[in-house]
Structure formats: C-alpha cells, structure tokens
Amino acid sequence: MNKLIWHKIDIEVEKGEFVRQINVDGKKLCLVSHNDEFFVVQNYCPHAGGVLSGGWCKNGHLVCPIHRWEYDLHTGMGAEGQGDYIERYPVEIKPDGLYVGFKKSWIKRLFGG
C-alpha cells in the first residue's frame, strides 16, 4: 500500500499559464499551469539534463529548453521516438492552497518516519 504524503506548495498561484521551478521537501520540481490544470513533474530532462522549468508548454506538452524534447503533461511520456518519460506527481487543490503528493519511501515505512 503506497500512502502519499502531501506537501503544501509554498507559492502564490498565478492566474493563466506558466512553467516555473518550485522547491518542495528538498526537491527541485517543475510546476506547470496549463488549461486550468496544475501539473508537478521532475525538473530535469532525462534526455540531456536540461532544466524543464526553463521550458514552455505547447499543446499539453512540456518542452525542454535545450533540445526541445517534449513530454506529455498527463502521462509523462516523451514524444513518439524519444523512448523516455518524466516523473509526475499528484496535485490537489485545497482551500488553503496547492499540494503535491510524494509516495512514502519503503525505508521510512520499514524503519518509521
């Protein structure tokens, strides 16, 4: 059973579309607002290590600023022929703000914490 630990994203959420870096629980992540939805994904491109929060959103895909590789925001899958993906994290909107969920690590489950 994988329980999620929810962390509040400590930002003022802007209206409209954006791509920006966030820091949550010691992790640098990429927050994307697109078509009235929020997405949180890893912040490095698996292709060449580009910083995805320096990229942009195009037709539901996050585009890496280095080589313009694209990743589907709903699935994390790279465009056809890329053969890679980015890690996605669940997002919840609560009355007091935006939250991202992390799976509790098996080490913490085993040893507590």
N, C-alpha and C positions, 0 to 999 in steps of 0.2 A: 504494500500500500504506500503510494507516494503522496505524502502530505505536502502542501505548499505552505511556505512561509511568506506572508505578504509584507511588503515594504512600501511605505509611502514615498512617492517621488517628490522630492523637495524642490519644486519649481512652481512658478506661476504659469499656468497653462494658457497659452495664447490662442486667440481665435485664428481660424484659417489653417493653411497647410504649412508645415515646417519639418525640417530634419535637424536634430540637434543632439549633442552629447549630454548624457546625464551620468551622475555617479551615484550608485546605489549599493550599499553594503560592501564598499570597497571595489566594486566592479564598474568599469567604464562601459557604458551601454549606449545604444543609439535609440532615441525616441523619435517616432515619425507620426505626424498627424496628416492623414490623407482621407478625403471624402468623409469627414466627420467620424473617423475611426482613429484610435490610437494603437500603435504597434511599438513594442520594445524588442530589439534584436541585438545580437552581438555587435560590437563597434569596429571590428576589423574584418577586412575582406579575406576570405580563405584563399583567394587566387594569388594576391601579391601583398597582402597585409595593409592595404590602404585603409584609411580611417573613414568608415562609412558615414559618420555624421558630417563629414565634409562633402558628401554627395548630395543627390537630389532624388525626388520621387517623380517617376514617369509612368503613367498608365498602371498604377498599382504595383510598380516595381521600384525597389531602392537601387539606385545606380551608383557604383563605386567611382570616385573621382579620378582614380589612377588610370585604369584601362577600360572603364565604362562597362564592366561586367554588371549584370542585372540580377536581382533576387526578388522573387515574388513575396510580397508582404504577408499574404495569407498562408502560404505554405513554407516559406523559407527556401524553396528550391531555386537553383540557378536557372538561367535561361537555357533553352534547348542547346545541347552540345557542350555546356560547361561542365556538367557532371559533378557539381558541388552544391552546397547549401549553407545557409546561415542559421544559427540557433535563434529560436524565437522564444519569448517569454510571455506568459499570460498577463493581461492587463485588466484591471477592474476600475470602474469609476464609482467612487463612494461619495457620500455627501461632503466629506471633508477633503476630497482630493483624488488624485490618481495614484493607483497602486500597481506594483509589479510583483508577480509571484515567482519564487525560486523553490525548486524541489529541495527538501531537506536531505542532506548528504547521508549516505549509508554509514559513514564513520560516526557522524553525530547521532544517528539513530542507534548505533551499536553501543557507543560509549556515553551517550547522553549529551545534552546541549541543544 
